[in-house]
Amino acid sequence: MKNISVSAFINTLFALVLSLLLTALFLFISWDKEKRRQDEINRYKLISNFLLSTARLSKDKIELDEFYKNFNLRPVSIHESKLLIISKGTSVFESTSVYGQMQIFTIGTNKYIYLQRYGFNLMLQDKKSTKTRLEITILVAVLIAMLFIFLYIGIMRKIAPLKKLHKQIEEFANGNMNIKITQKSNDEIGRIAKSFDNALHYIRTLLESKNLFMRNMMHELKTPITRGRIAIEMVEDGSSKEMLIRAFERMNELIDELAHVERLTTQGFQPYIQEVKIDNIINDSISLLLYSRNKVKIQTEHELLKTDAKLLTLAIKNLLDNAIKYSEDNQASIVTNRRSIKVISKGKCLENPLDYYLEPFTQEEKRNSGFGLGLYIVNNIAQRLNYKLNYYHKNGDNIFELKLKEKKRLK
């Protein structure tokens, strides 16, 4: 019941109620039909016993007419063929008593009572309606069913805005930041929609402020860094100059890393998927490292991969960068197959679980060679490409693995 939708729950509930209503109606009609049949037989026996027991008595015509009126009977006139009724009618009941014999015939919707006793016979038409109670029952059932249907329609119309609101929330989750909630009712759903619209406006404002701050900060930092880098070239060579140059280079690297983070965490960002050679991606990654190619051993099947080439290049570059920086021999290996891309390096096992290092500005040790953004960026790229980032330590090697989904695999 917890996982069933509101619409499905209401549909099930009303379907069950209507089923129970129809079942109850069917059982009542069956019971009522049997009861009416028994009541009719008892009535006919009463009529038969009274008329047959007094057949030899000279009863007053007024008294007979009163009896016929009370029991809704009409004597069949001599002009109407009793034999025709008997031959064409369907006998539905017969009874014999000490007073005589009784037969009940039906022709269409008409019922006839035929009484016989020692040469005396009488044909009566039963004029009592037997449908009134059944018609009232059906009418009440129809009215109740209509009430439930109107109630069902009213409830479904009332919750219909929930479907629209859910669709708009999904669009927002998929990166559409321009969603505008238009539900204006004053009920609970309307108030929820208004609160969500206010939340969307607040989130858009925060994101715009964040993006504006990041872009302005990176722009403002680039200018003094560039000027400082140019000014350093005028300083005489020495350890101080090299230290300053490295400091400015590190600041440039930090700005580039932050730019990558901003791009990956943008709500509307979507990867550009195309078919590329895995060798090209690895070569581009090594080129970005500015390391000698001799530091990286490559083992690949030279297969094609459907992916975002720029994103995967950046991910592999960060994995290789970390592998070389923290390896015991300043070497790294990259191995690809149909299911994964592995970056391997010699070193001791990580002290903390992988999730610890996926947070920004987190490192195994505080060193000057990194900002702790590498694995954070790799994990974000893996999520965007529908990959999974794994880590394990085996035979003295640290192994970071990008597990490829079946639909994204090498082929």
Secondary structure, 3 states (H helix, E strand, C coil): CCCCCHHHHHHHHHHHHHHHHHHHHHHHHHHHHHHHHHHHHHHHHHHHHHHHHCCCCCCCHHHHHHHHHHCCEEECCCCCCHHHHHHHCEEEEEEEECCEEEEEEEECCEEEEEEEECCEEEEEEECCCCCHHHHHHHHHHHHHHHHHHHHHHHHHHHHHHHHHHHHHHHHHHCCCCCCCCCCCCCCHHHHHHHHHHHHHHHHHHHHHHHHHHHHHHHHHHHHHHHHHHHHHCCCCCCHHHHHHHHHHHHHHHHHHHHHHHHHHHCCCCCCCCEEEEHHHHHHHHHHHHCCCHHHEEEECCCCEEEECHHHHHHHHHHHHHHHHHCCCCCCEEEEECCCEEEEEEECCCCCCCHHHHCCCCCCCCCCCCCCCCHHHHHHHHHHHCCCEEEEEEECCEEEEEEECCHHHCCC
